[in-house]
Amino acid sequence: MKQQTKLSVLIIILLIALASYVAYDKYSEYLDKKEAELIQEVTQSIIINLIEQAVKCEPITFTLDEQGNEINLIAIECLQQEQNAQSPIN
């Protein structure tokens, strides 16, 4: 009887370990999915904000690297409006 009890305890421990592993795996997948969704939402929000600012004809300056090289973002329409305003009327 002792050996059967030991075997039962061992099986229970193995089942608990298996259930824990599966639960951890599913929880990790859930967290990865939530993180990806959050990154997508934040990225989309940033892009929308950049577009909204760029179409207001306000240049947005980005630092490209550690040396301080920069680039400006502005809507093409703003540049066209500025060019049309500067060109003489025929």
C-alpha positions, 0 to 999 in steps of 0.5 A: 500500500505504501508503494501505491501511495508514493506512486499516487503522490508522484503522479499528483506532483507531475500533474501539478507541474504539467498544469503549472507549465501549461498555465505559465505558457498560456499566461506568457502568450497572453502577456506577449499579445497584450504588449504587442497590442499596446505597442501598436496603439502607442505607435499609431497614436504617435503617427497620428500626432506627427501627421496632425502637427506636420499638416499645421505647417509646423516643422518637427525636428528629429535627432537622428543620431548621437552626433546631433544630426537632425531632420525636419518633418513637414507636410509637402503641402506646406512647402508648396503653399510657401513656394506659391506664396513666394512665386510672382504672379504672371 
